[in-house]
Amino acid sequence: MRYSHLGLAVRSLSFCGVILVLATSSYAQTLGPGGINAGGMGGEAQSVAGQEQDMRALVDAQRQNNEDPLETAAYKDFYNASEPAKKIQLGTKFLQKYPKSYLDEPVDVGLLDAYYAQRDWKNVYAMADNALNLKPDDVYVLTTVGWLIPHVYSPSDPDAGKLLDRAEQYSKYAIDVIPKMPKPAHMDDKQFAAMKDQTTRKAESALGLVYFRRNYYDLSAKELQDATTGLATPDQTDLFILAMDLDNLKRPSDAVAVYNHCAQMTGPFQDRCKQAADAVKSEAAPSK
């Protein structure tokens, strides 16, 4: 395995477990209705899909002929809460009071985002389970948790292998479901196509990192190339891992090209990519 000369200990990625979470991601660029800052997803909590889901639930609630005004009011309070702690308090109370509500699934998703903002991964996974039990095709939940798991993964976690399996399952299923998504009412065809492309790339990014964690460098490289090709500003973490894949696959010139691309971007891996590019070039240079 390479990179001992850089002191990066990249085999397990334990060297940057936190950095991977905090690194800017290009996959979540839209602030959610509650304004929650989720940190590891470009600083914003909800995707367009998540916003549409919450908005649809709110509108549906208001249209119910037999709606409970107290239930609707409780959901609105939860929906409009901006602080994660407050959102968790209101969401937990809602689920306890209305355990069979048709609004439970969007509340689960909102709680997922709130726990994400607090970096409480255990509860993120629990809310994902709840939401997917109610709506198995929720692409937002599938891609969010599928992407999160390999970024916060620790090989010392007793459930590490199962978590990677879960991330792989979620991401693959999301890729199958995305083409069948109905177009949200507020989007035109161009916006919808862009949203589906972005969401697919996020799932491919997740798979790429899952495979890298397992040392499946060929599979990882394929997914990360799909996730980054054609983007003006690809995710820097994806480029960093892709370059390591290519180097492990004995493709030094390709690895250097990706490292250089990564090094041109401002972000947490800029210096690492420059150092790695120089190191790979030095190793590949013929001995004099």
N, C-alpha and C positions, 0 to 999 in steps of 0.2 A: 504493500500500500504506500502511496506517495505522501508527500507533505510533512514528513517528519522534520525536514529541513526548515519548514516554516513554523514548526511548533503549533500546528493547528489542530491536531488530534481530530481529524474530520471523520474518522470511520463511524463514530456514533453520533457526531454532531453535538455532543455534550458541551463542546466549547462555546456554542452559540445558541443554546436552547432558548435563552431569554431574548437574544438578539433576533432570532427568527420570529418571535412573537411580536416584537416591537418594530421590526422592519416595515417600511411603508409598502403596502400592497396596492396594486392597481385594480384589484377586483371589487372593491367596495367604495365607490366614489360619491355616494348619495347619502346625505344625512337623513336618518329616520325621523318619523313624526315626533318621537319623544325627545329628540335632540341628544340621545345618549352617546357618549364617546367611548367606543369599544377598544380603542388602543390599537390592537394588532391588525386591523383591517383598514388601513389607510386613515385611521383616526375616526372612522364613522361606523355606526352600529348597524344600520339596516341598508339592504340593497333595494333597488326599485321593486323587486318582487316582494320584499318584506313590507314596504310601504303600501303597495297595492293590496296586499292581503289584509293589513290592518284597516285600511280605508274601506275596503269592501265589507268587512265585518261590521264596521261602524254603520255604514249605510244600510246594510241588511237589518241590523238591529233596529234602526229607526223606522224601517218599513214594516216591521212585524205588526200585524193587526192585533195580536194578543200579547204584545210585548209588556214586560214588567218595567214600569218607569224607573223603579229603584235599581233594577238590574242594568238597564241601559245607562243610568246615571253613574253607577259604579264602574261600568266599563269605560265611559267617557273620562272619568277621573283617572283611571289607570292609563288610558291611552294618552292623555295630555301630560302626565307626570314626566318631568325632565330629569330628575335626580334618580340614579339607579336604586339607592336605598329606599326611596319613597315608592318607586315603581314596584320593587320587590314586595314591600309591605302591602300595597294596594292589590297587586296581582295575587299574592298568597291568600289574602282575605277574600277576594272574589272567588277563587277556586274552592275555598272552603264553604262559602255561602251558596255558590251555584255550581255544584259538582257535575251537573248534567246539562249545563248551558251550551247552546250552539256557539257561544263566544269563547268557550274554554280553549280551543286550539289557538286562536290569535293571542289569547292571554299567555298561553304557554310560550309562544314565540317571543312575545314582548319580554317575558321573564328570562328567556334564554339570552336576549340581548342585554338585559340588565346585569345578569350574572357575568356575561362576557365582559362588560365594562368594568366589573370588579375582579376580573381574572379568576373567577371561582369556577374552575373547569368542571369539577364534580357535579355542580348544579347545572351547568350548561348542558352536560350530557344527560342529566335526569330530565330537564325540560325538553330536550330533543326527543327523548324516548316518549314522553307524554304527547308531544305534538304529532309525532309520526304514528303513534297508535291511533290518533284521531284522523290524521290525514297523511297516509304513507307517501303520497306523491309531492309533498311540500318541498319544492326544489330549493327554496331559500334555506330551510333547515338542513337538508341533505348536503348542500355545498358548503354552508357555513361550518358545520361540524366536521365534515369530511376534510376541509382545508385546515381547520384548527388542530386536529389531533396530531398530524405529523409535525406541526410547527412547535407544539409544546411537549412533544414526546420525550420520555426519559427511558433509556433501556433498563434502568433499575426499578421501574414501576412493575409491580407483580403482575399487572394486567397489560403490560406493554404490547405483547403480541396480539392479544384480543382487540386492543384499541386500534392497532394498525389494520387488523382485519375489518374492523368496523368502518374505518376511514375509507378503505378500498371499496367495501360494499356500497357505502353511501355515494361515493364519487361515481362509481360505475353506473349505479342506478340513476343518478341525476343525469348523466350523459344520455341514458336511454329515454328519460322522461322529458327532457328539455324540448326536443323537436315536437312533442305532442302538446305543449303548453298552449292554452287559449290566450289570445291577444288581449291584454288589459284594455279597458275602454279608454283610458287616458293616453294611450300610445298610438302613434301612427306606425305604418309598416316598417319604416326605416328605424325608428326608435326600438321597436320590438325586436327586429333582427339584431340590432346592436346589443340589446340586453341579453338575448339568447347566446350570442357569440361570447360576450364577457363572462356569462355564467358557465358556459361550456369550458372556457379557458381556465376558470377557477377550479373546476373539477379535474381537468387535466393536470393543472399545477399540483393539486393535492395528490393525485396518483403518482406523479413524478417523484414527489418527496417520499411517499410511502415506499416506492420501489427502491429509492436510494437508501432509505433506512435499512432495507433488507439486502443491500448490496447487489440488487438487480440492475446493474448500470445500463444495460442495453434498453430495458423497458423504461427505466427512468428517463433516459435521454430522449426516447421517442415521445413520451408524454410532454416533457418540458419543451421540446422543439415545437410541438403542436401548440402549446400554451403561449409561446413567446413569438413565434414567426409572424411577421407582418405588423407587429405593434410598434408604434413610434416610441413608446416608453414602457417596455416590458418590465415585469416585476424583477427587481434586482436580485432577490433571493433565488428566483428561478434561474437566472443567468449564472449565478455563482454555483449552484448545484449542477446545472447542465454542464458547465465547464469541467467540474470535477468528474462527472460521468464520462465525458469525452476523453479526459486524460486517463482514467482507469481503463477505458476501452482502447488505449494505445493509439489515440488520434491527437497527438500533441498540437499539430498546426490548427486543427479545429478548436481545440481547447483554448489555445492562446487567443484566437479570434473572439471567442465568447468572453474570455476574461477581459480582453481589451474593451469590448462593448460594455461590460459591467463596470470597468474602471472609469469609463467616461461619464457614468451616472453619479450624481450626488447621493450618498446614502451610506449606511453602516458597513457595506461591503466594498466600498470604493478602494480603500487602501489594500485590503486583503486581496482583491482581484488583481491589482497592479503588482503586488508582491508575487502572487501565484503565477501570473503571466511571465514575469521575469524569470522565475524559478524554472518553469516548464521550458522556456526558450533555452535557458542555460543547460538543462539536462539533455535537451534534444540536439544541442550543438555538437558537431563532430569534434572529437578529441584531437588536439594538435600534437 
